[in-house]
């Protein structure tokens, strides 16, 4: 069989298949539409209508009465707060003044403390009376007798708080060193004094001046 013959037979077969498919489709459509019509008609004849009466709803139950509430006085009425308009502050003006340096401090001179009151003392007094009487002719130095020395000497005696002479110095010489030395030696060993007293009555040191005369008989 040639190629042309095979091609022709194949085309005929395809046409036949298409025709058979169309026939089947028409038959199926006719069957479906006929059966559906009969079913709907039968259902419409068997269907009977009737009215359904709705049952009345049950009566509503009355709610229980509310419990007795205690009598509570209403809250006090508070007046609404008073709204005050904001106070507009005035701007602060800064006035600059010229700088004035402070005056230097005045230094007050310190007050001079008052001078202490003068100390009032009672001078020492001789407990032996006149000191001239403490020297006798036996006290005349032999050297002064040999040299024929005589005269008056003035001495200053330092008196301690015990009343004894603690020092002797010549303030006016007799002209004889021997007589001056003898005068201080004798008075230092023999003279006794009542010591000086300060302003509170306590014993104090003091001085005593005395003139002694040496004279040959």
Helices and strands as residue ranges (DSSP letters): H 3-46, E 125-126, G 131-134, G 137-139, H 142-146, E 151-159, E 165-172, H 177-190, E 193-194, E 196-197, E 203-204, E 206-214
